[in-house]
Amino acid sequence: MSLLILLILSAFVAYRGMQAGVYPVLNRCLMGAVAIAAGAGFAQPLAQPLRGLIPSAGPYLNSACLLTIALVAYAVQRALAELYLPERQVTVPEYIDRIGGTVVGFLGGLMLLGFLALVILKLPQLACGAGLWPGLEPAADVAVRAIRFVGLFAGTDELILLENIAP
């Protein structure tokens, strides 16, 4: 059931990507992958000192840090890109632009929904957690693959797995 929901929502994002074109969608997908990797990399180190300041937030702090850091990283990247990178008027045939936007939009939708599944997995078991949907771990693994993609260029020597990010 969760796979069907994932595919339907990704198809909607792919439709939006078809309307926007391949270059803007590819730009947003790459920024999203870097933002997800930043959230996964900095959430745990930021949550440790905050746990002493906000003891009532305890188990929800990891998920909140992951989501906040990723959103801030994405917003900063978008603001810097709009400020310093002018929109290129690249001309490609319309069918290539639409097909490329659809494919990249579908992959970006899978990555976004995988990130949301990763955030849900970091919530405690009693509130949501892995018992919500049986297919939540494979969906979150899509976000982990985006983090691995960014990790290739970052030069990390650690093996990036779902168990490392969402213990």
Order of alpha helices (4+ residues) and beta strands (2+ residues): alpha-alpha-alpha-alpha-alpha-alpha
